[in-house]
Amino acid sequence: MESFYKTLKSEEVNFQEYLDLDDARQQIDHFIGELYNRERLHSSLGYVPPAEFAARCHSA
C-alpha cells in the first residue's frame, strides 16, 4: 500500500492543481482507474497492468 501511495503522490498529486475537492476526487479516480490499473506495468505482476493480470486469472 505504501508503494501505491508513493506512486499516486509522485505521478499524480504532486503535478496537479485541483480546483476543489470534487475535482481532486475525479482526477485521482481517473489516475487509478485508467492509468494505474490499465496502463502502468507492475513488476510484482510480471510487468503487466493489474487489469490485464486480473483478466488472465479469471479466464484460467
mmCIF file of the N, C-alpha and C atoms, coordinates in Angstrom:
data_MODEL
# 
_entry.id   MODEL 
# 
loop_
_atom_site.group_PDB 
_atom_site.id 
_atom_site.type_symbol 
_atom_site.label_atom_id 
_atom_site.label_alt_id 
_atom_site.label_comp_id 
_atom_site.label_asym_id 
_atom_site.label_entity_id 
_atom_site.label_seq_id 
_atom_site.pdbx_PDB_ins_code 
_atom_site.Cartn_x 
_atom_site.Cartn_y 
_atom_site.Cartn_z 
_atom_site.occupancy 
_atom_site.B_iso_or_equiv 
_atom_site.pdbx_formal_charge 
_atom_site.auth_seq_id 
_atom_site.auth_comp_id 
_atom_site.auth_asym_id 
_atom_site.auth_atom_id 
_atom_site.pdbx_PDB_model_num 
ATOM 1   N N  . MET A 1 1  ? 0.821   -1.188  0.000   1.00 0.00 ? 1  MET A N  1 
ATOM 2   C CA . MET A 1 1  ? 0.000   0.000   0.000   1.00 0.00 ? 1  MET A CA 1 
ATOM 3   C C  . MET A 1 1  ? 0.870   1.258   0.000   1.00 0.00 ? 1  MET A C  1 
ATOM 4   N N  . GLU A 1 2  ? 1.962   1.214   0.746   1.00 0.00 ? 2  GLU A N  1 
ATOM 5   C CA . GLU A 1 2  ? 2.848   2.379   0.795   1.00 0.00 ? 2  GLU A CA 1 
ATOM 6   C C  . GLU A 1 2  ? 3.417   2.690   -0.589  1.00 0.00 ? 2  GLU A C  1 
ATOM 7   N N  . SER A 1 3  ? 3.739   1.649   -1.337  1.00 0.00 ? 3  SER A N  1 
ATOM 8   C CA . SER A 1 3  ? 4.266   1.838   -2.685  1.00 0.00 ? 3  SER A CA 1 
ATOM 9   C C  . SER A 1 3  ? 3.225   2.507   -3.573  1.00 0.00 ? 3  SER A C  1 
ATOM 10  N N  . PHE A 1 4  ? 1.964   2.094   -3.434  1.00 0.00 ? 4  PHE A N  1 
ATOM 11  C CA . PHE A 1 4  ? 0.885   2.703   -4.216  1.00 0.00 ? 4  PHE A CA 1 
ATOM 12  C C  . PHE A 1 4  ? 0.766   4.187   -3.896  1.00 0.00 ? 4  PHE A C  1 
ATOM 13  N N  . TYR A 1 5  ? 0.753   4.531   -2.611  1.00 0.00 ? 5  TYR A N  1 
ATOM 14  C CA . TYR A 1 5  ? 0.609   5.939   -2.233  1.00 0.00 ? 5  TYR A CA 1 
ATOM 15  C C  . TYR A 1 5  ? 1.796   6.772   -2.721  1.00 0.00 ? 5  TYR A C  1 
ATOM 16  N N  . LYS A 1 6  ? 2.984   6.194   -2.689  1.00 0.00 ? 6  LYS A N  1 
ATOM 17  C CA . LYS A 1 6  ? 4.151   6.900   -3.210  1.00 0.00 ? 6  LYS A CA 1 
ATOM 18  C C  . LYS A 1 6  ? 3.963   7.183   -4.700  1.00 0.00 ? 6  LYS A C  1 
ATOM 19  N N  . THR A 1 7  ? 3.506   6.176   -5.445  1.00 0.00 ? 7  THR A N  1 
ATOM 20  C CA . THR A 1 7  ? 3.269   6.339   -6.878  1.00 0.00 ? 7  THR A CA 1 
ATOM 21  C C  . THR A 1 7  ? 2.176   7.370   -7.133  1.00 0.00 ? 7  THR A C  1 
ATOM 22  N N  . LEU A 1 8  ? 1.086   7.286   -6.399  1.00 0.00 ? 8  LEU A N  1 
ATOM 23  C CA . LEU A 1 8  ? -0.016  8.240   -6.560  1.00 0.00 ? 8  LEU A CA 1 
ATOM 24  C C  . LEU A 1 8  ? 0.480   9.668   -6.334  1.00 0.00 ? 8  LEU A C  1 
ATOM 25  N N  . LYS A 1 9  ? 1.239   9.873   -5.287  1.00 0.00 ? 9  LYS A N  1 
ATOM 26  C CA . LYS A 1 9  ? 1.738   11.213  -4.988  1.00 0.00 ? 9  LYS A CA 1 
ATOM 27  C C  . LYS A 1 9  ? 2.749   11.689  -6.019  1.00 0.00 ? 9  LYS A C  1 
ATOM 28  N N  . SER A 1 10 ? 3.676   10.808  -6.405  1.00 0.00 ? 10 SER A N  1 
ATOM 29  C CA . SER A 1 10 ? 4.756   11.245  -7.293  1.00 0.00 ? 10 SER A CA 1 
ATOM 30  C C  . SER A 1 10 ? 4.332   11.353  -8.750  1.00 0.00 ? 10 SER A C  1 
ATOM 31  N N  . GLU A 1 11 ? 3.313   10.602  -9.177  1.00 0.00 ? 11 GLU A N  1 
ATOM 32  C CA . GLU A 1 11 ? 2.897   10.635  -10.574 1.00 0.00 ? 11 GLU A CA 1 
ATOM 33  C C  . GLU A 1 11 ? 1.610   11.415  -10.833 1.00 0.00 ? 11 GLU A C  1 
ATOM 34  N N  . GLU A 1 12 ? 0.855   11.712  -9.791  1.00 0.00 ? 12 GLU A N  1 
ATOM 35  C CA . GLU A 1 12 ? -0.412  12.422  -9.996  1.00 0.00 ? 12 GLU A CA 1 
ATOM 36  C C  . GLU A 1 12 ? -0.522  13.667  -9.120  1.00 0.00 ? 12 GLU A C  1 
ATOM 37  N N  . VAL A 1 13 ? -0.593  13.491  -7.849  1.00 0.00 ? 13 VAL A N  1 
ATOM 38  C CA . VAL A 1 13 ? -0.938  14.577  -6.924  1.00 0.00 ? 13 VAL A CA 1 
ATOM 39  C C  . VAL A 1 13 ? 0.062   15.729  -6.966  1.00 0.00 ? 13 VAL A C  1 
ATOM 40  N N  . ASN A 1 14 ? 1.340   15.427  -7.006  1.00 0.00 ? 14 ASN A N  1 
ATOM 41  C CA . ASN A 1 14 ? 2.353   16.491  -6.961  1.00 0.00 ? 14 ASN A CA 1 
ATOM 42  C C  . ASN A 1 14 ? 2.398   17.331  -8.238  1.00 0.00 ? 14 ASN A C  1 
ATOM 43  N N  . PHE A 1 15 ? 1.788   16.864  -9.318  1.00 0.00 ? 15 PHE A N  1 
ATOM 44  C CA . PHE A 1 15 ? 1.835   17.586  -10.589 1.00 0.00 ? 15 PHE A CA 1 
ATOM 45  C C  . PHE A 1 15 ? 0.515   18.275  -10.941 1.00 0.00 ? 15 PHE A C  1 
ATOM 46  N N  . GLN A 1 16 ? -0.465  18.197  -10.069 1.00 0.00 ? 16 GLN A N  1 
ATOM 47  C CA . GLN A 1 16 ? -1.788  18.734  -10.365 1.00 0.00 ? 16 GLN A CA 1 
ATOM 48  C C  . GLN A 1 16 ? -2.128  19.903  -9.456  1.00 0.00 ? 16 GLN A C  1 
ATOM 49  N N  . GLU A 1 17 ? -2.964  20.768  -9.976  1.00 0.00 ? 17 GLU A N  1 
ATOM 50  C CA . GLU A 1 17 ? -3.605  21.797  -9.163  1.00 0.00 ? 17 GLU A CA 1 
ATOM 51  C C  . GLU A 1 17 ? -5.098  21.565  -9.305  1.00 0.00 ? 17 GLU A C  1 
ATOM 52  N N  . TYR A 1 18 ? -5.710  21.123  -8.249  1.00 0.00 ? 18 TYR A N  1 
ATOM 53  C CA . TYR A 1 18 ? -7.130  20.783  -8.265  1.00 0.00 ? 18 TYR A CA 1 
ATOM 54  C C  . TYR A 1 18 ? -7.970  22.020  -7.946  1.00 0.00 ? 18 TYR A C  1 
ATOM 55  N N  . LEU A 1 19 ? -9.096  22.124  -8.632  1.00 0.00 ? 19 LEU A N  1 
ATOM 56  C CA . LEU A 1 19 ? -9.990  23.267  -8.416  1.00 0.00 ? 19 LEU A CA 1 
ATOM 57  C C  . LEU A 1 19 ? -10.664 23.198  -7.054  1.00 0.00 ? 19 LEU A C  1 
ATOM 58  N N  . ASP A 1 20 ? -11.073 22.001  -6.665  1.00 0.00 ? 20 ASP A N  1 
ATOM 59  C CA . ASP A 1 20 ? -11.743 21.797  -5.393  1.00 0.00 ? 20 ASP A CA 1 
ATOM 60  C C  . ASP A 1 20 ? -11.670 20.302  -5.054  1.00 0.00 ? 20 ASP A C  1 
ATOM 61  N N  . LEU A 1 21 ? -12.284 19.903  -3.966  1.00 0.00 ? 21 LEU A N  1 
ATOM 62  C CA . LEU A 1 21 ? -12.236 18.515  -3.528  1.00 0.00 ? 21 LEU A CA 1 
ATOM 63  C C  . LEU A 1 21 ? -12.868 17.582  -4.560  1.00 0.00 ? 21 LEU A C  1 
ATOM 64  N N  . ASP A 1 22 ? -13.965 17.994  -5.168  1.00 0.00 ? 22 ASP A N  1 
ATOM 65  C CA . ASP A 1 22 ? -14.620 17.168  -6.177  1.00 0.00 ? 22 ASP A CA 1 
ATOM 66  C C  . ASP A 1 22 ? -13.712 16.952  -7.385  1.00 0.00 ? 22 ASP A C  1 
ATOM 67  N N  . ASP A 1 23 ? -13.038 17.995  -7.820  1.00 0.00 ? 23 ASP A N  1 
ATOM 68  C CA . ASP A 1 23 ? -12.102 17.881  -8.928  1.00 0.00 ? 23 ASP A CA 1 
ATOM 69  C C  . ASP A 1 23 ? -10.953 16.941  -8.566  1.00 0.00 ? 23 ASP A C  1 
ATOM 70  N N  . ALA A 1 24 ? -10.436 17.049  -7.358  1.00 0.00 ? 24 ALA A N  1 
ATOM 71  C CA . ALA A 1 24 ? -9.363  16.155  -6.910  1.00 0.00 ? 24 ALA A CA 1 
ATOM 72  C C  . ALA A 1 24 ? -9.827  14.712  -6.940  1.00 0.00 ? 24 ALA A C  1 
ATOM 73  N N  . ARG A 1 25 ? -11.012 14.459  -6.446  1.00 0.00 ? 25 ARG A N  1 
ATOM 74  C CA . ARG A 1 25 ? -11.547 13.080  -6.455  1.00 0.00 ? 25 ARG A CA 1 
ATOM 75  C C  . ARG A 1 25 ? -11.681 12.551  -7.873  1.00 0.00 ? 25 ARG A C  1 
ATOM 76  N N  . GLN A 1 26 ? -12.174 13.364  -8.775  1.00 0.00 ? 26 GLN A N  1 
ATOM 77  C CA . GLN A 1 26 ? -12.342 12.929  -10.169 1.00 0.00 ? 26 GLN A CA 1 
ATOM 78  C C  . GLN A 1 26 ? -11.004 12.642  -10.829 1.00 0.00 ? 26 GLN A C  1 
ATOM 79  N N  . GLN A 1 27 ? -10.048 13.526  -10.641 1.00 0.00 ? 27 GLN A N  1 
ATOM 80  C CA . GLN A 1 27 ? -8.738  13.353  -11.264 1.00 0.00 ? 27 GLN A CA 1 
ATOM 81  C C  . GLN A 1 27 ? -8.001  12.135  -10.694 1.00 0.00 ? 27 GLN A C  1 
ATOM 82  N N  . ILE A 1 28 ? -8.065  11.952  -9.394  1.00 0.00 ? 28 ILE A N  1 
ATOM 83  C CA . ILE A 1 28 ? -7.401  10.810  -8.767  1.00 0.00 ? 28 ILE A CA 1 
ATOM 84  C C  . ILE A 1 28 ? -8.093  9.518   -9.162  1.00 0.00 ? 28 ILE A C  1 
ATOM 85  N N  . ASP A 1 29 ? -9.420  9.531   -9.246  1.00 0.00 ? 29 ASP A N  1 
ATOM 86  C CA . ASP A 1 29 ? -10.159 8.353   -9.698  1.00 0.00 ? 29 ASP A CA 1 
ATOM 87  C C  . ASP A 1 29 ? -9.757  7.980   -11.125 1.00 0.00 ? 29 ASP A C  1 
ATOM 88  N N  . HIS A 1 30 ? -9.599  8.971   -11.977 1.00 0.00 ? 30 HIS A N  1 
ATOM 89  C CA . HIS A 1 30 ? -9.161  8.715   -13.354 1.00 0.00 ? 30 HIS A CA 1 
ATOM 90  C C  . HIS A 1 30 ? -7.756  8.124   -13.358 1.00 0.00 ? 30 HIS A C  1 
ATOM 91  N N  . PHE A 1 31 ? -6.854  8.675   -12.567 1.00 0.00 ? 31 PHE A N  1 
ATOM 92  C CA . PHE A 1 31 ? -5.490  8.155   -12.499 1.00 0.00 ? 31 PHE A CA 1 
ATOM 93  C C  . PHE A 1 31 ? -5.491  6.686   -12.084 1.00 0.00 ? 31 PHE A C  1 
ATOM 94  N N  . ILE A 1 32 ? -6.233  6.366   -11.041 1.00 0.00 ? 32 ILE A N  1 
ATOM 95  C CA . ILE A 1 32 ? -6.253  4.989   -10.544 1.00 0.00 ? 32 ILE A CA 1 
ATOM 96  C C  . ILE A 1 32 ? -6.945  4.063   -11.541 1.00 0.00 ? 32 ILE A C  1 
ATOM 97  N N  . GLY A 1 33 ? -8.120  4.451   -11.999 1.00 0.00 ? 33 GLY A N  1 
ATOM 98  C CA . GLY A 1 33 ? -8.919  3.588   -12.856 1.00 0.00 ? 33 GLY A CA 1 
ATOM 99  C C  . GLY A 1 33 ? -8.368  3.388   -14.249 1.00 0.00 ? 33 GLY A C  1 
ATOM 100 N N  . GLU A 1 34 ? -7.810  4.420   -14.822 1.00 0.00 ? 34 GLU A N  1 
ATOM 101 C CA . GLU A 1 34 ? -7.351  4.327   -16.206 1.00 0.00 ? 34 GLU A CA 1 
ATOM 102 C C  . GLU A 1 34 ? -5.846  4.140   -16.327 1.00 0.00 ? 34 GLU A C  1 
ATOM 103 N N  . LEU A 1 35 ? -5.080  4.951   -15.668 1.00 0.00 ? 35 LEU A N  1 
ATOM 104 C CA . LEU A 1 35 ? -3.628  4.892   -15.842 1.00 0.00 ? 35 LEU A CA 1 
ATOM 105 C C  . LEU A 1 35 ? -2.983  3.809   -14.988 1.00 0.00 ? 35 LEU A C  1 
ATOM 106 N N  . TYR A 1 36 ? -3.269  3.816   -13.700 1.00 0.00 ? 36 TYR A N  1 
ATOM 107 C CA . TYR A 1 36 ? -2.602  2.889   -12.788 1.00 0.00 ? 36 TYR A CA 1 
ATOM 108 C C  . TYR A 1 36 ? -3.045  1.447   -13.020 1.00 0.00 ? 36 TYR A C  1 
ATOM 109 N N  . ASN A 1 37 ? -4.332  1.213   -13.155 1.00 0.00 ? 37 ASN A N  1 
ATOM 110 C CA . ASN A 1 37 ? -4.836  -0.152  -13.288 1.00 0.00 ? 37 ASN A CA 1 
ATOM 111 C C  . ASN A 1 37 ? -4.814  -0.693  -14.708 1.00 0.00 ? 37 ASN A C  1 
ATOM 112 N N  . ARG A 1 38 ? -4.850  0.158   -15.719 1.00 0.00 ? 38 ARG A N  1 
ATOM 113 C CA . ARG A 1 38 ? -4.956  -0.334  -17.094 1.00 0.00 ? 38 ARG A CA 1 
ATOM 114 C C  . ARG A 1 38 ? -3.694  -0.161  -17.928 1.00 0.00 ? 38 ARG A C  1 
ATOM 115 N N  . GLU A 1 39 ? -2.819  0.755   -17.559 1.00 0.00 ? 39 GLU A N  1 
ATOM 116 C CA . GLU A 1 39 ? -1.655  1.034   -18.393 1.00 0.00 ? 39 GLU A CA 1 
ATOM 117 C C  . GLU A 1 39 ? -0.319  0.805   -17.690 1.00 0.00 ? 39 GLU A C  1 
ATOM 118 N N  . ARG A 1 40 ? -0.237  1.171   -16.433 1.00 0.00 ? 40 ARG A N  1 
ATOM 119 C CA . ARG A 1 40 ? 1.049   1.114   -15.730 1.00 0.00 ? 40 ARG A CA 1 
ATOM 120 C C  . ARG A 1 40 ? 1.451   -0.329  -15.458 1.00 0.00 ? 40 ARG A C  1 
ATOM 121 N N  . LEU A 1 41 ? 2.683   -0.673  -15.824 1.00 0.00 ? 41 LEU A N  1 
ATOM 122 C CA . LEU A 1 41 ? 3.192   -2.021  -15.624 1.00 0.00 ? 41 LEU A CA 1 
ATOM 123 C C  . LEU A 1 41 ? 3.640   -2.197  -14.176 1.00 0.00 ? 41 LEU A C  1 
ATOM 124 N N  . HIS A 1 42 ? 3.368   -3.370  -13.611 1.00 0.00 ? 42 HIS A N  1 
ATOM 125 C CA . HIS A 1 42 ? 3.704   -3.644  -12.221 1.00 0.00 ? 42 HIS A CA 1 
ATOM 126 C C  . HIS A 1 42 ? 4.668   -4.822  -12.152 1.00 0.00 ? 42 HIS A C  1 
ATOM 127 N N  . SER A 1 43 ? 5.828   -4.594  -11.572 1.00 0.00 ? 43 SER A N  1 
ATOM 128 C CA . SER A 1 43 ? 6.848   -5.640  -11.510 1.00 0.00 ? 43 SER A CA 1 
ATOM 129 C C  . SER A 1 43 ? 6.367   -6.864  -10.731 1.00 0.00 ? 43 SER A C  1 
ATOM 130 N N  . SER A 1 44 ? 5.594   -6.651  -9.692  1.00 0.00 ? 44 SER A N  1 
ATOM 131 C CA . SER A 1 44 ? 5.125   -7.776  -8.876  1.00 0.00 ? 44 SER A CA 1 
ATOM 132 C C  . SER A 1 44 ? 4.106   -8.644  -9.609  1.00 0.00 ? 44 SER A C  1 
ATOM 133 N N  . LEU A 1 45 ? 3.585   -8.151  -10.732 1.00 0.00 ? 45 LEU A N  1 
ATOM 134 C CA . LEU A 1 45 ? 2.607   -8.911  -11.522 1.00 0.00 ? 45 LEU A CA 1 
ATOM 135 C C  . LEU A 1 45 ? 3.208   -9.405  -12.835 1.00 0.00 ? 45 LEU A C  1 
ATOM 136 N N  . GLY A 1 46 ? 4.515   -9.454  -12.910 1.00 0.00 ? 46 GLY A N  1 
ATOM 137 C CA . GLY A 1 46 ? 5.160   -9.903  -14.139 1.00 0.00 ? 46 GLY A CA 1 
ATOM 138 C C  . GLY A 1 46 ? 5.171   -8.837  -15.217 1.00 0.00 ? 46 GLY A C  1 
ATOM 139 N N  . TYR A 1 47 ? 5.209   -7.588  -14.812 1.00 0.00 ? 47 TYR A N  1 
ATOM 140 C CA . TYR A 1 47 ? 5.257   -6.438  -15.728 1.00 0.00 ? 47 TYR A CA 1 
ATOM 141 C C  . TYR A 1 47 ? 4.043   -6.369  -16.656 1.00 0.00 ? 47 TYR A C  1 
ATOM 142 N N  . VAL A 1 48 ? 2.878   -6.581  -16.077 1.00 0.00 ? 48 VAL A N  1 
ATOM 143 C CA . VAL A 1 48 ? 1.609   -6.348  -16.784 1.00 0.00 ? 48 VAL A CA 1 
ATOM 144 C C  . VAL A 1 48 ? 0.749   -5.460  -15.892 1.00 0.00 ? 48 VAL A C  1 
ATOM 145 N N  . PRO A 1 49 ? -0.187  -4.724  -16.478 1.00 0.00 ? 49 PRO A N  1 
ATOM 146 C CA . PRO A 1 49 ? -1.092  -3.892  -15.672 1.00 0.00 ? 49 PRO A CA 1 
ATOM 147 C C  . PRO A 1 49 ? -2.029  -4.766  -14.826 1.00 0.00 ? 49 PRO A C  1 
ATOM 148 N N  . PRO A 1 50 ? -2.494  -4.277  -13.685 1.00 0.00 ? 50 PRO A N  1 
ATOM 149 C CA . PRO A 1 50 ? -3.385  -5.049  -12.827 1.00 0.00 ? 50 PRO A CA 1 
ATOM 150 C C  . PRO A 1 50 ? -4.651  -5.543  -13.539 1.00 0.00 ? 50 PRO A C  1 
ATOM 151 N N  . ALA A 1 51 ? -5.238  -4.737  -14.405 1.00 0.00 ? 51 ALA A N  1 
ATOM 152 C CA . ALA A 1 51 ? -6.458  -5.155  -15.097 1.00 0.00 ? 51 ALA A CA 1 
ATOM 153 C C  . ALA A 1 51 ? -6.188  -6.369  -15.988 1.00 0.00 ? 51 ALA A C  1 
ATOM 154 N N  . GLU A 1 52 ? -5.061  -6.356  -16.679 1.00 0.00 ? 52 GLU A N  1 
ATOM 155 C CA . GLU A 1 52 ? -4.703  -7.494  -17.537 1.00 0.00 ? 52 GLU A CA 1 
ATOM 156 C C  . GLU A 1 52 ? -4.405  -8.730  -16.694 1.00 0.00 ? 52 GLU A C  1 
ATOM 157 N N  . PHE A 1 53 ? -3.707  -8.555  -15.598 1.00 0.00 ? 53 PHE A N  1 
ATOM 158 C CA . PHE A 1 53 ? -3.388  -9.662  -14.702 1.00 0.00 ? 53 PHE A CA 1 
ATOM 159 C C  . PHE A 1 53 ? -4.676  -10.298 -14.170 1.00 0.00 ? 53 PHE A C  1 
ATOM 160 N N  . ALA A 1 54 ? -5.618  -9.469  -13.748 1.00 0.00 ? 54 ALA A N  1 
ATOM 161 C CA . ALA A 1 54 ? -6.886  -9.991  -13.224 1.00 0.00 ? 54 ALA A CA 1 
ATOM 162 C C  . ALA A 1 54 ? -7.667  -10.731 -14.305 1.00 0.00 ? 54 ALA A C  1 
ATOM 163 N N  . ALA A 1 55 ? -7.670  -10.195 -15.518 1.00 0.00 ? 55 ALA A N  1 
ATOM 164 C CA . ALA A 1 55 ? -8.371  -10.857 -16.621 1.00 0.00 ? 55 ALA A CA 1 
ATOM 165 C C  . ALA A 1 55 ? -7.772  -12.230 -16.894 1.00 0.00 ? 55 ALA A C  1 
ATOM 166 N N  . ARG A 1 56 ? -6.463  -12.313 -16.855 1.00 0.00 ? 56 ARG A N  1 
ATOM 167 C CA . ARG A 1 56 ? -5.795  -13.606 -17.074 1.00 0.00 ? 56 ARG A CA 1 
ATOM 168 C C  . ARG A 1 56 ? -6.173  -14.612 -15.981 1.00 0.00 ? 56 ARG A C  1 
ATOM 169 N N  . CYS A 1 57 ? -6.227  -14.149 -14.756 1.00 0.00 ? 57 CYS A N  1 
ATOM 170 C CA . CYS A 1 57 ? -6.561  -15.036 -13.636 1.00 0.00 ? 57 CYS A CA 1 
ATOM 171 C C  . CYS A 1 57 ? -7.993  -15.545 -13.725 1.00 0.00 ? 57 CYS A C  1 
ATOM 172 N N  . HIS A 1 58 ? -8.904  -14.696 -14.142 1.00 0.00 ? 58 HIS A N  1 
ATOM 173 C CA . HIS A 1 58 ? -10.312 -15.079 -14.216 1.00 0.00 ? 58 HIS A CA 1 
ATOM 174 C C  . HIS A 1 58 ? -10.604 -15.988 -15.401 1.00 0.00 ? 58 HIS A C  1 
ATOM 175 N N  . SER A 1 59 ? -9.783  -15.893 -16.451 1.00 0.00 ? 59 SER A N  1 
ATOM 176 C CA . SER A 1 59 ? -10.023 -16.721 -17.637 1.00 0.00 ? 59 SER A CA 1 
ATOM 177 C C  . SER A 1 59 ? -9.359  -18.091 -17.524 1.00 0.00 ? 59 SER A C  1 
ATOM 178 N N  . ALA A 1 60 ? -8.462  -18.237 -16.556 1.00 0.00 ? 60 ALA A N  1 
ATOM 179 C CA . ALA A 1 60 ? -7.743  -19.515 -16.408 1.00 0.00 ? 60 ALA A CA 1 
ATOM 180 C C  . ALA A 1 60 ? -8.555  -20.543 -15.675 1.00 0.00 ? 60 ALA A C  1 
# 
